[in-house]
Amino acid sequence: MACLRDEPRGSLSDMLSRRLSITEEEQKQEDAEQPKQPNTLFVQFPFEKVFPVYAMGFLSSDFDPLLSFPYSRADPIWDAVRQEAKLEAEKEPILSSFLYASILSHTCLEQALGFVLANRLQNPTLLATQLMDIFSNVMMHDKDIQCSIRLDVQAFKDRDPACLSYNSALLYLKGYHALQSYRVAHALWKQGRKVLAFALQSRISEVFGIDIHPGMFIFFLCFILFTAYKHLIVEVSKRTKVAFCTSASIGDGILLDHGTGVVIGETSVIGNRVSLMHGVTLGGTGKEIGDRHPKVGEGALIGACVNILGNIKVGEGAMIAAGSLVLKEVPPHRCKKLFFKLL
């Protein structure tokens, strides 16, 4: 399909695993050096028993949207979206025009998503046709975004009990809409179109109630690799007397459940397969400049209305209870109750 990569594509689990390492050779070398861990690695906190749905984000190694599919240009996510739209149109004829305009009239997921986002974010001075051109142009030429929108929609379907189908996320869930709109805004930021990126960010915040800084740098290394990168930047800063800002990253397979009131600061880091409930703030303390926001490890679950402030780490697989104020680092695979640290 023209909207996807030119090279052959494998399962989404293969794509995700490739993006968690710099090169295949380095990954193989690391695998050879480290002994295989048993499935009981995360016994410190039984995610799969306490939160069986959200735990899928960290414990599940099978991240395929459907069953395994061969290396080809096939797009099982898009095929499933179209099939769901046809069935829904038959069940609810009153929605047939909406489903045709939003999904069935398009040739790929990128175009359909661009249409949906454009119609959600339009206003009298920023027309839907203009926005659709912007979204489609960015997504059709950015292979990373093409992969991310599929991994994210799979995360919503797998880990949000209220998401009944791929179409539910694509058409109705504002957390998914805000996340993909942010990815486009960031792509514009990288192109030097910062004014347009800020305009989109303003509309995203106004329409969806979710505020993600458009200058956040997306790259798909694991949390440990980012930490190593950060230490390298700090060392370079010391030797050159030049201050660098290690811009934030948002990984793949992210779930913004409900999404209302989510605020993610400029230098935050969010690892792959993280679940964020509504009202989460990844912010600064007001006492720091530069790299000043939290770093959330892979597979973490951040409960509703959690405030994590400062340049601190939330370990991979950690869970933070709703309403918590976090000012200190949270170890990996731990559950933290309300007010992890008090002032």
PyMOL commands that set and color helices and strands:
alter all, ss='L'
color gray80, all
select helices_A, chain A and resi 12-19+24-33+47-50+56-59+76-91+93-104+109-121+128-141+143-159+166-172+174-190+194-208+223-240
alter helices_A, ss='H'
color red, helices_A
select strands_A, chain A and resi 211-212+249-250+255-256+263-264+269-270+275-276+281-283+295-296+301-302+307-309+313-314+319-320+325-326+335-336
alter strands_A, ss='S'
color yellow, strands_A
deselect
rebuild
show_as cartoon
